[in-house]
């Protein structure tokens, strides 16, 4: 498989720096390395019309939110909204880790992005993350008028673990546990915690996310093997995907999650859901938030914006 030279340069930098793999660290140590990488990997955050931090009531306390309104948007105008759940294997990440990406998506799509700072594993095990995300999503849509967003043009989205959460939110919305969702944006999502797809055998070393790292994340997130079959952990294992919101699914070849993301897109198609599948055969997991070094990050943001605008009609 071909690897984008920009991505190869990132791998060379990581190797030269001698950065340890996450699965050799404690969660707190991994979080520190993850946060330190932002200044190296991410471009400067673009200006937006408004940024503000809020809180939504959650099942075990307040869930932090951050609201971004697209540059040039008028105050009080009801914008379409993307509710965004950050990646980081359910263990890493926060409002800061995806601040640049959320700003860029808001500007590119001309929308409001609301980032959800769900509680992390292993301090909070499955399904606590799902409970936090569902409570925040419900509160955001119930307060659409105060937030100046259009609930009829609401999308859920996220990258990696966040893509997993977004897929689960779309299923919950279909089943009436959440208000209706118009679109779902799944960026190299984790969809099956069983780790049985061939790409886990293919991507085993040399990348920021490999099979052993993914096992470390899953072991911290789930309570045990019984959770693997729960569709709230493994949305690919839901009995049916029919009736969920239209989707844009992004996958990349140099990623242990590649094949389960491809299968999710194919299942959506087979079960009558409108889906666009965007596959990068030369990219690796995580490139959305590596835009200072990987130029394809901006092309991905542009494509996400096109998908969102089409999904909102």
C-alpha angles and dihedrals in degrees: 000000000000118000122205109251089231090057091047089054089055091051090049090051092050091049093047091050091053091227111181119237116256093243090065092056138070115252091256092050091048091050091054092052091045092052093045091056094063096080090050100043106032130069121231111289111259122237116261131187094253141359123186137161121229139167131229122201111256136188091262103025138309121333113216118233134186121206122207123186120196119260110265096021116135119245112258095017110134104242128190109260137221113198103207130203113194126231127238106120093278085284104069137043138052141183091302097050093063100028094110093047093048091050092048093049092048091053096042094049097036091233146113116267118198114193119207118215099202120184116270136234142274088032087050116031129202127319092026093082090052091049091051093047094047092048091049092047092049092049094048093053093043089055097044095128094053090046092048094235131132109240090197088064100047123140132182121213148155147153126256107326086011089055088053090053092046092052090051091049090053090052091048090050091051090052094049098253089115133025117274117289121209099200144003126215113200115184112192089324128197104234106161124041091195092086090214101131122109094245088070088063092046101047104052106131145010099044134089089247119038134154095274092049091050090052089053090054094046093047090054093045105044128060093223145312093301090069092061092078094049109106089219087066098031109030089179086069094058110125090238137007093190114127099022120131120282112272148209109207119192121196134172129203099228093063133094087221093057100099097045089051091050090049091050091054091048092049091051088053094047092049095053102262119138105243138170115201115202113190126189108199092185101047138087133220115284100025093130089076097041097074096134089065106020112058092194088073090077092048088053092051089051091051092047089054092051090050093049094049091050091047091053090049 
